Amino acid sequence: MESTNKIAFGGGCHWCTEAVFQSIKGVVRVEQGFVASTDKASYFSEAVVVHYQNHKVTLEDLILIHLHSHRATSAHSMRRKYRSAIYVYNQRDKEISTKALENYQGEFNNKLVTQVLPFVAFKPSEAQFQNYYYSNPKKPFCEAYISPKLQLLVHKFEALVDKEKL
C-alpha cells in the first residue's frame, strides 16, 4: 500500500467538507467528525481528516480547494462549531499551511479567517452520518448545499476532481 499523508480541515458542515474531499484525486480516505486543537477536549469543531497521496495531490492544492469550498472569509456567529481551520500534525505542514494562506489571500476580496491549528484529538461522527453525500445525494440538504460545492470543484479544480466519483 502506498504511503499517505494526513491533514484535517474544518469549515462548514462536515457533511459538505467530507464530500468535497472524497471527490478529489489522490484522496484515499476522509474521516468525518469533530476535531479539537487544544487539550480542552470539550472544544471540538466539525471537521474532516483527509488521508491523501502527495504525489497525486499536494497539500497546497487541498488547502486551496478548502478555502474555495466554504466561507473562508466569513467570521459568522457559528465559527465555534464550524471553525475555518487547517489542523496540522507536524511543523512542516504548519509552515506549508501558513505560507499557503499568505499566498492564496490574493484570490479573495476579504481577509481569510482560516486558522492553522494543531491537531490534538478527533471524535468520529455517528455511523449514520458517514459518507453522507454519496449515500444520500438526492436528499434536499445534499442538493441544496453539497451539490453546488461539487459543481464548483468541477468548474474551478477540474484537473483535481475524480470524475468517477461524481
Protein Blocks (a to p, Z undefined) as FASTA:
>chain_A
ZZdddddddfbdfklmmmmmmmpghiabdcdddddfbfblmlccddddddddfklocfkl
mmmmmmmmccfkbccfklmmmcccdddfbfklmmmmmmmmmmmmmmpfbdcfbdcdddfb
dcdddfklgoklmmmmmgmklmmmmmmmmmmmmmmmmmmpcfklZZ
